[in-house]
Amino acid sequence: MRTRVLHATEEPDGSFNVTFVDTGTYHVDFVDPAIADQDSQFTDSIHHAITPGGVETLTEAFHDFPPGSGFGSASTGQPWTGA
């Protein structure tokens, strides 16, 4: 199962905001029979802002929810700013 949403807005000052959200579930079937198969889910959110002056900001946050893996979650939530 998967849900994707893309929302783009142009503001009166000429700036743009784009937001993308992706959520879903997945199944992992390990070749090694000693490792149990897993059903899991994830969320991903991306925001891209562009100002009239040409400054761009891109932020992404990803989270994975593997059951009982002991690996926790991953997040790329490091803001990236470029011109």
C-alpha positions as CSV (number, residue, x, y, z in Angstrom):
1,M,0.0,0.0,0.0
2,R,1.3,3.4,-0.9
3,T,0.1,7.0,-0.7
4,R,1.8,10.0,-2.4
5,V,0.9,13.6,-2.2
6,L,2.4,16.5,-4.2
7,H,1.4,20.1,-3.4
8,A,2.9,23.1,-5.1
9,T,2.1,26.7,-4.3
10,E,3.2,30.0,-5.9
11,E,3.0,32.8,-3.3
12,P,2.1,36.4,-4.1
13,D,5.7,37.5,-3.6
14,G,6.9,35.2,-6.3
15,S,8.2,32.4,-4.1
16,F,7.4,28.8,-4.6
17,N,6.8,26.0,-2.1
18,V,6.7,22.4,-3.1
19,T,5.8,19.6,-0.6
20,F,6.0,15.9,-1.4
21,V,4.8,13.2,1.1
22,D,5.2,9.5,0.5
23,T,4.0,6.8,2.9
24,G,3.8,3.1,2.4
25,T,4.2,-0.5,3.5
26,Y,6.6,-3.2,2.2
27,H,7.4,-6.8,2.7
28,V,11.0,-8.2,3.0
29,D,11.5,-11.8,2.2
30,F,15.0,-12.9,3.3
31,V,16.7,-15.7,1.4
32,D,18.1,-17.1,4.7
33,P,15.3,-19.1,6.3
34,A,16.8,-18.4,9.7
35,I,15.8,-14.7,9.4
36,A,12.0,-14.1,9.7
37,D,10.3,-12.2,6.9
38,Q,9.2,-8.7,7.8
39,D,6.3,-6.4,7.0
40,S,7.1,-2.8,7.6
41,Q,6.2,0.8,6.8
42,F,7.9,4.1,5.9
43,T,7.3,7.8,5.7
44,D,9.2,10.3,3.5
45,S,8.6,14.1,3.5
46,I,10.3,16.6,1.2
47,H,9.9,20.4,1.2
48,H,11.5,22.6,-1.5
49,A,11.2,26.4,-1.1
50,I,12.4,28.9,-3.8
51,T,12.5,32.6,-3.0
52,P,12.2,35.5,-5.5
53,G,15.9,36.2,-4.9
54,G,16.9,32.7,-6.1
55,V,17.7,31.1,-2.7
56,E,16.6,27.5,-2.6
57,T,16.1,25.3,0.5
58,L,15.5,21.6,0.3
59,T,14.7,19.5,3.3
60,E,14.0,15.7,3.4
61,A,13.0,13.6,6.4
62,F,12.8,9.8,6.0
63,H,11.7,7.3,8.7
64,D,11.5,3.5,8.4
65,F,9.8,1.3,11.0
66,P,11.3,-2.2,10.7
67,P,9.8,-4.5,13.3
68,G,12.2,-5.9,15.8
69,S,15.3,-5.2,13.8
70,G,17.1,-3.3,16.4
71,F,18.2,-0.9,13.6
72,G,15.9,1.9,14.7
73,S,15.2,4.6,12.1
74,A,17.0,6.5,9.4
75,S,16.6,10.2,8.9
76,T,18.2,12.3,6.2
77,G,16.7,15.4,7.8
78,Q,19.8,17.5,7.1
79,P,18.7,20.8,5.6
80,W,20.4,21.6,2.3
81,T,20.6,25.2,1.1
82,G,21.9,26.0,-2.3
83,A,21.8,29.1,-4.6
